[in-house]
Amino acid sequence: MMILVVGGTGLLGGSVARKLVGAGRSVSAVVRDPSSEKARALESAGAEIVSGDLKDRAGLERVIRGADAVVCTASATLSRREGDSIDTVDVAGVRSLIEVAEAAAVRRFVFISISPNMGDDFPLATAKRAAEERLRASRLDHVVLQPSYFAEVWFSPVVGFDVAGGTVCVYGDGEAKVSYVAVDDVSSAAARALDAPGVGRRTIPIGGPQAVSQLEAIALAERASGRRLRVNRMALDEIKAQRAAAADPLQASFLGILEHLALGDEIPNAWGKVLGVRPVHMAEWFERAFGNVSRNG
């Protein structure tokens, strides 16, 4: 069975492709720049690299030939290029991919969405929910995965969680619980969703086994790193005000995600048994991520 991974050079897409290759599966990773370092690394790992772009429907029709299954992790949010937007990629592009997969009679389509607690009140969420609905209306046997916040993103300097630098940012009061989940666990879920029995045409929320607040996460990071972290804060009212004033859909989406983070995002842990995945606890994740910080500086 040949599996097409769309978004193969992204954080999650790359993890999915490597996990499938490691399990002996035949993987074609759709990338926009086959000469990029990430694409070459995937090729070295054993994935076939194919050139494609969600904005190019004819190209999608070409790359999907011979595919038995599709995993779609692509989004304009983290790898924006000229011509990319939520409308062109997350709305029109994903819709084209679904339609092309349906015409090609793909056996299963796994789509990575966002937490069900986020609703559809900002552009990215609206796009994700539209894709979910298009899949449900299709003839495709599909699985929609709805992960909570990725630990690798939300405990990184990209969003102000800079353990090595000694500072972290708290959004809102920091007390609401969030089911942060490791990227590796989400990629395991996507890989399992391709074949797991009884999951066809289902929507499955995904989160870590232990919901923690931002303040609890800081304590875990301090314990793992042996460092005292200085805390900066962005109040919920400030997030809402900036979101209301945001003209750019990507900026509005980021602020919408921040607002929902501040309000909390707890996901039941039943998905692990359904997909045969044992997600890592955050205490263990923090030890792996930051346990060597004090020794290295």
C-alpha positions in Angstrom: 0.0 0.0 0.0 1.4 3.4 -1.0 0.7 6.2 1.4 0.8 9.8 0.3 1.8 12.3 3.1 0.9 15.8 2.2 2.9 18.4 4.1 5.9 16.0 4.5 8.4 18.7 5.4 6.3 20.1 8.2 6.9 19.3 11.9 4.0 16.8 12.0 4.1 15.6 8.4 7.8 14.8 8.6 7.2 12.8 11.8 4.4 10.9 10.2 6.5 10.1 7.1 9.4 8.9 9.2 7.2 6.8 11.4 5.6 5.1 8.5 8.9 4.4 6.7 10.3 3.0 10.0 7.4 0.6 10.1 8.2 -0.6 6.6 5.4 1.2 4.8 5.7 2.7 1.3 5.6 6.5 1.6 5.5 9.3 -0.9 6.0 12.7 0.7 4.5 15.6 -1.2 6.9 18.6 -0.9 7.1 21.9 -2.7 10.9 22.0 -2.8 12.5 18.6 -3.4 16.0 20.1 -3.0 15.3 21.4 0.5 17.3 20.1 3.4 14.1 18.6 5.0 13.1 16.9 1.7 16.5 15.4 1.3 16.5 14.2 4.9 13.1 12.4 4.3 14.5 10.9 1.1 17.5 9.6 3.1 15.1 8.1 5.6 13.5 6.1 2.9 10.5 8.2 1.7 9.9 8.9 -2.0 9.9 12.6 -2.6 7.3 14.0 -5.0 6.8 17.6 -6.0 3.4 19.1 -5.4 1.5 22.1 -4.1 -2.1 22.2 -2.7 -2.7 25.3 -4.9 -2.0 23.2 -8.0 -4.9 20.9 -8.6 -3.5 19.4 -11.8 -0.3 18.6 -9.8 -2.4 16.9 -7.1 -4.1 14.7 -9.7 -0.7 13.7 -10.9 0.9 12.8 -7.5 -2.2 11.0 -6.2 -2.0 8.3 -8.9 -1.2 5.0 -7.3 -1.8 6.2 -3.8 -3.9 3.9 -1.6 -4.2 6.3 1.3 -3.6 10.0 2.1 -2.4 11.7 5.3 -2.9 15.5 5.2 -1.0 17.6 7.7 -0.5 20.6 5.4 -1.3 24.2 6.5 -0.2 27.7 5.6 0.3 28.6 9.2 3.9 27.6 9.7 5.4 27.5 6.2 4.0 30.5 4.5 5.3 31.3 1.0 4.3 33.7 -1.7 0.7 33.0 -2.7 0.0 31.0 0.5 -2.9 32.0 2.7 -5.5 30.2 4.8 -7.9 30.7 1.8 -5.6 29.3 -0.8 -4.1 26.4 1.2 -6.2 25.5 4.1 -9.6 26.1 2.4 -9.3 25.7 -1.4 -6.1 23.6 -1.4 -7.4 21.0 1.1 -10.8 20.9 -0.6 -9.0 20.2 -3.9 -7.0 17.4 -2.3 -10.2 15.8 -0.9 -11.9 16.0 -4.3 -8.9 14.5 -6.1 -8.6 11.7 -3.5 -12.3 11.0 -3.9 -12.1 10.8 -7.7 -9.1 8.5 -7.4 -11.0 6.2 -5.0 -8.3 6.4 -2.3 -8.9 3.7 0.4 -8.5 6.0 3.4 -7.9 9.7 4.0 -6.5 10.8 7.4 -6.9 14.6 8.0 -5.2 16.4 10.9 -7.5 19.2 12.2 -7.5 21.1 15.5 -9.0 20.5 18.9 -12.8 20.4 18.9 -12.8 22.9 21.8 -11.7 25.7 19.4 -15.0 26.0 17.6 -14.8 27.9 14.4 -14.5 31.5 15.4 -11.2 32.4 13.7 -10.0 31.8 10.1 -7.9 28.7 10.6 -10.6 27.1 12.7 -13.2 27.9 10.1 -11.0 26.3 7.4 -10.4 23.2 9.4 -14.1 22.7 10.2 -15.0 23.2 6.5 -12.5 20.5 5.5 -14.0 18.2 8.1 -17.4 18.7 6.8 -16.3 18.2 3.2 -14.8 14.9 4.2 -18.0 13.8 6.0 -19.9 14.6 2.8 -17.6 12.7 0.6 -17.5 9.0 -0.3 -14.1 8.6 1.2 -13.4 6.3 4.2 -11.7 8.9 6.4 -10.5 9.7 9.9 -10.3 13.2 11.3 -7.8 13.7 14.1 -8.3 16.7 16.3 -5.1 17.2 18.4 -4.7 19.7 21.3 -1.7 21.9 21.5 1.6 20.4 20.4 4.2 20.4 23.2 7.1 20.9 20.8 5.5 24.2 19.6 4.0 25.6 22.8 7.0 24.9 25.0 9.4 26.5 22.6 11.0 30.0 22.1 8.7 30.5 19.0 5.8 31.3 21.4 8.0 32.8 24.2 8.7 29.6 26.2 12.5 29.9 26.2 13.9 27.7 28.9 17.5 28.0 27.7 17.1 31.8 27.8 15.4 31.7 31.2 12.1 33.4 30.3 8.6 32.1 29.5 5.3 33.8 28.5 2.0 33.0 30.1 -1.2 33.7 28.2 -4.2 34.7 30.4 -3.9 33.7 34.1 -2.1 30.5 33.3 -4.4 28.3 35.4 -6.6 26.7 32.8 -5.8 23.0 32.0 -4.6 22.0 28.5 -4.1 18.5 27.2 -0.7 19.3 25.5 0.3 16.4 23.3 3.7 15.3 21.9 4.1 15.5 18.1 5.4 11.9 18.1 2.1 10.7 19.7 0.0 12.6 17.1 2.1 11.0 14.3 1.6 7.6 15.9 -2.1 8.3 15.9 -2.1 9.2 12.2 -0.1 6.1 11.3 -2.5 3.9 13.3 -5.5 5.6 11.8 -4.6 4.3 8.4 -5.4 0.7 9.4 -7.0 0.6 12.9 -10.3 -1.3 12.9 -13.5 0.5 13.6 -12.3 4.1 13.1 -13.4 4.7 9.5 -15.5 7.9 9.1 -14.8 8.9 12.7 -13.6 12.1 14.3 -11.2 11.5 17.1 -10.0 14.3 19.5 -6.4 13.8 20.7 -4.6 15.1 23.8 -1.9 14.1 26.3 -2.9 11.8 29.2 -2.3 14.5 31.8 -3.9 18.0 31.3 -1.7 20.6 32.9 -2.0 24.4 33.2 0.6 26.8 31.9 1.8 27.5 35.4 2.1 23.7 36.1 4.1 23.4 32.8 6.5 26.1 34.0 7.0 24.2 37.3 7.7 21.0 35.3 10.2 22.9 33.1 12.0 24.3 36.1 12.2 20.9 37.8 13.6 19.3 34.6 16.1 22.1 33.8 17.1 23.0 37.3 16.5 26.7 36.4 14.3 29.4 37.8 12.3 30.9 34.9 11.3 34.6 34.7 7.6 34.8 33.7 6.1 37.4 31.3 2.4 37.7 30.9 -0.1 38.6 28.2 -3.6 39.1 29.7 -6.7 37.6 28.1 -8.2 41.0 27.5 -5.0 42.1 25.6 -5.2 39.0 23.5 -8.9 39.6 22.7 -8.2 43.3 21.9 -5.4 42.4 19.5 -7.5 39.7 17.9 -10.4 42.1 17.3 -8.0 44.6 15.6 -6.2 42.0 13.5 -6.6 42.4 9.8 -4.4 39.5 8.6 -6.2 36.1 8.8 -3.0 34.4 10.0 -2.5 36.9 12.8 -6.1 36.6 13.8 -5.8 32.8 13.8 -2.7 32.9 16.0 -4.4 35.2 18.4 -7.5 33.0 18.4 -5.4 30.0 19.2 -3.8 32.0 22.1 -7.2 32.9 23.4 -8.3 29.3 23.5 -5.1 28.3 25.1 -5.7 30.8 27.9 -9.2 29.4 28.3 -8.1 25.8 28.5 -8.3 22.8 26.2 -8.9 19.5 28.0 -9.3 16.3 25.8 -10.5 12.9 27.1 -7.9 10.2 26.9 -10.0 7.5 25.3 -8.3 8.0 21.9 -5.2 6.1 23.1 -7.1 2.8 23.5 -9.0 3.4 20.2 -5.8 3.8 18.2 -3.4 1.7 20.2 -1.2 4.6 21.3 0.2 5.2 24.8 0.8 9.0 24.9 3.7 10.4 26.9 3.0 12.2 30.2 4.1 15.8 30.3 6.4 15.2 33.2 8.3 12.7 31.1 8.2 15.0 28.0 9.7 17.9 30.0 12.5 15.7 31.4 13.4 14.6 27.8 13.1 18.1 26.4 14.9 20.1 29.2 16.7 17.7 31.4 20.0 18.6 29.8 19.6 22.4 29.8 21.4 23.0 33.1 24.2 20.7 32.1 24.7 22.5 28.8 24.6 26.1 30.0 
